[in-house]
Structures are given as C-alpha cells and as structure tokens.
C-alpha cells in the first residue's frame, strides 16, 4: 500500500516537472519573437522620421549598436540567434 502511494506520488511529481518545462520552451520562443518584433517596429518608426539617407544611416547605426548590446546580454538569445536577429534588422 505504501509502495503504491510513493510510486503514484513520484509519477505525479515527474508529470508536473515535465509539464512546466514544456511551457517554458514555448514561452521563450514567443519572447524572442516579441523582442525582435518590437525592435523592428521601433527601428521602422525611427527611420520613417528621418529626412535624408545620411540621417537614416546614422539612426540605423545607433539603433543597431544598442540592439547588439541588449541582445548580447539577453538570456533568451544565443550568440547565433542574436546575430540572425541583427542581420534581419540591418536589412530594413
């Protein structure tokens, strides 16, 4: 009887741990997408206010430097993912 109770408790605990892990994985990818989308929106807004190409270039460089700094310290992004995100932003 005690063995069955302990066995059942272990199964329930294992299920709860695995279930939480799967949710975190999905939330991490959503967070990455949200961060990159906010950068795209912010950069697009700043570039639309620029008057000429030289000003756009300066704005883009300053934003990309800031994004590079932020992404390198962000726990959600690996170095490769940060590089890909910056390449996507640089192509705007």
Backbone bond lengths (Angstrom), bond angles and torsions (degrees), N, CA, C in turn:
res aa  C-N    CA-C-N  psi(-1)  N-CA   C-N-CA  omega(-1)  CA-C   N-CA-C  phi
1 X - - - 1.458 - - 1.531 110.59 -
2 X 1.327 115.89 -46.66 1.468 119.44 179.63 1.528 110.49 -65.84
3 X 1.328 115.34 -38.01 1.457 119.40 179.71 1.532 111.01 -62.52
4 X 1.287 117.54 -41.61 1.465 121.91 179.01 1.527 111.12 -64.04
5 X 1.313 116.60 -40.10 1.470 120.59 178.75 1.528 110.81 -65.75
6 X 1.317 117.54 -44.21 1.473 121.42 179.59 1.528 109.92 -65.26
7 X 1.322 116.62 -42.62 1.460 120.85 179.15 1.528 111.08 -61.40
8 X 1.318 116.50 -44.13 1.458 121.85 178.77 1.532 111.06 -64.34
9 X 1.323 117.17 -40.29 1.464 121.38 178.88 1.528 111.00 -64.19
10 X 1.321 117.38 -39.91 1.468 121.40 178.86 1.525 110.31 -65.00
11 X 1.312 117.56 -41.26 1.466 120.98 179.16 1.528 110.76 -64.47
12 X 1.312 117.29 -42.44 1.468 121.19 179.67 1.526 110.21 -64.47
13 X 1.314 118.26 -43.87 1.467 121.77 179.81 1.526 110.44 -64.32
14 X 1.328 117.25 -43.89 1.463 120.66 178.66 1.527 110.84 -61.54
15 X 1.307 117.74 -41.74 1.462 121.41 178.53 1.530 111.07 -62.20
16 X 1.320 117.25 -43.73 1.461 120.67 -179.45 1.524 111.33 -64.37
17 X 1.314 116.77 -39.91 1.469 120.09 179.50 1.525 110.19 -66.72
18 X 1.309 117.98 -46.30 1.465 120.75 -179.81 1.518 111.63 -65.56
19 X 1.292 117.96 -36.93 1.460 122.06 179.75 1.529 110.83 -65.26
20 X 1.317 118.10 -41.13 1.467 121.11 178.61 1.521 110.77 -67.21
21 X 1.322 118.37 -38.12 1.456 122.26 179.79 1.522 110.78 -61.97
22 X 1.313 118.55 -42.43 1.456 121.47 -179.66 1.522 111.23 -65.31
23 X 1.302 118.68 -36.65 1.457 121.24 178.59 1.519 111.09 -66.80
24 X 1.317 118.32 -38.69 1.456 121.81 179.84 1.523 111.24 -63.84
25 X 1.305 117.70 -37.76 1.457 121.03 179.92 1.524 110.49 -63.31
26 X 1.296 116.71 -44.21 1.462 119.87 179.04 1.529 110.64 -65.92
27 X 1.301 117.69 -41.12 1.457 120.43 -178.68 1.524 111.35 -67.18
28 X 1.322 118.64 -33.08 1.457 121.52 178.58 1.523 110.88 -64.74
29 X 1.317 117.21 -45.10 1.467 119.52 179.86 1.524 110.88 -66.60
30 X 1.316 116.72 -36.46 1.461 119.88 176.90 1.522 110.45 -65.57
31 X 1.311 116.69 -40.05 1.468 121.03 179.85 1.525 110.39 -64.70
32 X 1.332 117.04 -41.00 1.470 120.26 177.73 1.524 110.33 -59.88
33 X 1.320 115.96 -48.32 1.465 120.10 179.84 1.527 111.44 -60.92
34 X 1.305 116.15 -39.58 1.461 120.96 179.97 1.530 110.76 -64.67
35 X 1.324 117.28 -42.29 1.465 121.40 -179.64 1.523 110.43 -64.04
36 X 1.332 116.62 -48.71 1.471 120.36 -179.06 1.526 110.51 -63.34
37 X 1.324 116.87 -41.35 1.471 120.10 179.06 1.536 111.12 -62.86
38 X 1.325 117.07 -39.76 1.470 119.12 178.98 1.531 111.11 -66.58
39 X 1.347 116.62 -35.94 1.464 120.03 176.13 1.527 110.87 -64.86
40 X 1.324 116.63 -43.09 1.472 120.69 179.62 1.524 110.12 -61.89
41 X 1.306 116.26 -44.54 1.459 120.96 -179.59 1.537 110.86 -63.78
42 X 1.326 116.51 -44.56 1.466 121.19 -179.12 1.528 111.17 -65.98
43 X 1.324 117.50 -43.94 1.457 121.10 179.76 1.527 110.77 -66.27
44 X 1.311 116.74 -42.80 1.465 120.09 178.46 1.517 112.19 -61.03
45 X 1.318 115.67 -39.82 1.460 120.23 178.73 1.529 110.90 -65.44
46 X 1.323 116.23 -42.86 1.468 120.05 -179.68 1.524 111.16 -67.51
47 X 1.323 117.13 -39.49 1.466 120.27 -179.39 1.522 111.89 -69.85
48 X 1.310 117.78 -30.42 1.461 119.96 -179.84 1.527 111.68 -70.16
49 X 1.317 116.45 -21.78 1.467 120.04 179.94 1.523 112.39 -86.37
50 X 1.327 117.09 -13.20 1.463 120.99 -179.00 1.526 110.18 -71.17
51 X 1.334 115.39 146.58 1.458 120.54 -175.09 1.526 113.26 -91.41
52 X 1.330 117.87 -37.95 1.460 119.93 -178.75 1.531 110.58 -134.82
53 X 1.327 114.90 175.43 1.466 119.99 -175.55 1.522 112.64 -64.87
54 X 1.318 116.71 -37.22 1.469 119.78 -179.51 1.527 110.68 -64.82
55 X 1.301 116.80 -41.72 1.465 120.91 178.14 1.532 110.54 -66.05
56 X 1.338 116.60 -39.38 1.463 120.17 177.12 1.524 111.05 -61.97
57 X 1.321 115.83 -40.53 1.462 120.75 -179.70 1.529 110.65 -63.94
58 X 1.334 117.07 -43.41 1.459 120.95 178.94 1.525 111.65 -64.94
59 X 1.311 115.83 -42.93 1.471 120.25 179.34 1.531 110.13 -63.87
60 X 1.318 115.75 -45.84 1.462 120.59 -179.02 1.528 110.71 -61.17
61 X 1.328 117.57 -43.80 1.466 121.07 178.94 1.523 111.96 -62.25
62 X 1.322 117.01 -43.39 1.470 119.28 -178.68 1.527 111.22 -67.04
63 X 1.334 116.26 -40.47 1.471 119.53 178.28 1.528 111.18 -66.54
64 X 1.345 117.28 -42.36 1.456 120.36 -179.94 1.527 111.66 -64.35
65 X 1.309 117.54 -36.50 1.472 120.47 176.10 1.527 110.46 -63.83
66 X 1.317 116.25 -43.54 1.469 119.81 179.13 1.525 111.19 -65.34
67 X 1.335 116.38 -43.47 1.466 120.21 179.28 1.529 111.00 -63.61
68 X 1.317 117.03 -39.22 1.460 121.15 178.12 1.528 110.32 -61.03
69 X 1.309 115.47 -43.90 1.463 119.76 178.70 1.524 111.56 -63.55
70 X 1.310 116.41 -44.18 1.468 120.61 -179.14 1.527 111.92 -66.87
71 X 1.324 116.75 -43.70 1.465 120.09 -178.17 1.523 112.26 -69.00
72 X 1.325 117.38 -32.34 1.465 119.17 179.30 1.527 111.58 -68.65
73 X 1.319 117.17 -23.27 1.471 121.05 178.66 1.531 112.42 -98.88
74 X 1.315 117.51 -4.52 1.457 121.43 -175.82 1.526 110.72 -80.46
75 X 1.326 116.80 130.67 1.463 120.84 -176.84 1.521 112.96 -73.70
76 X 1.311 118.70 -16.89 1.455 121.67 -177.71 1.524 112.66 -80.34
77 X 1.326 118.15 -22.46 1.461 122.52 -173.10 1.526 111.63 -107.77
78 X 1.339 115.67 134.36 1.454 120.56 168.02 1.532 107.15 -82.42
79 X 1.316 116.53 172.62 1.465 119.84 -179.47 1.530 110.92 -62.27
80 X 1.321 116.78 -41.68 1.469 120.06 179.75 1.523 111.94 -65.00
81 X 1.321 116.85 -42.09 1.457 120.52 179.22 1.522 111.06 -65.57
82 X 1.313 116.76 -38.57 1.466 120.55 177.99 1.526 110.27 -64.55
83 X 1.322 116.42 -41.29 1.465 120.87 178.86 1.526 110.91 -62.84
84 X 1.335 116.77 -43.97 1.467 120.47 178.87 1.526 111.31 -63.90
85 X 1.331 116.72 -39.64 1.462 120.44 178.99 1.528 110.28 -64.61
86 X 1.333 116.72 -42.01 1.464 120.06 179.43 1.528 111.48 -67.04
87 X 1.329 117.40 -37.12 1.465 119.92 176.13 1.525 110.96 -63.33
88 X 1.319 115.75 -38.76 1.470 119.61 177.66 1.520 110.41 -64.45
89 X 1.328 116.58 -41.25 1.465 120.51 179.65 1.525 110.83 -69.67
90 X 1.313 117.50 -36.53 1.465 120.72 -179.10 1.526 111.60 -68.10
91 X 1.317 116.94 -25.00 1.459 119.60 -178.60 1.531 113.11 -80.08
92 X 1.326 117.84 -6.02 1.470 119.84 179.16 1.508 111.70 -69.86
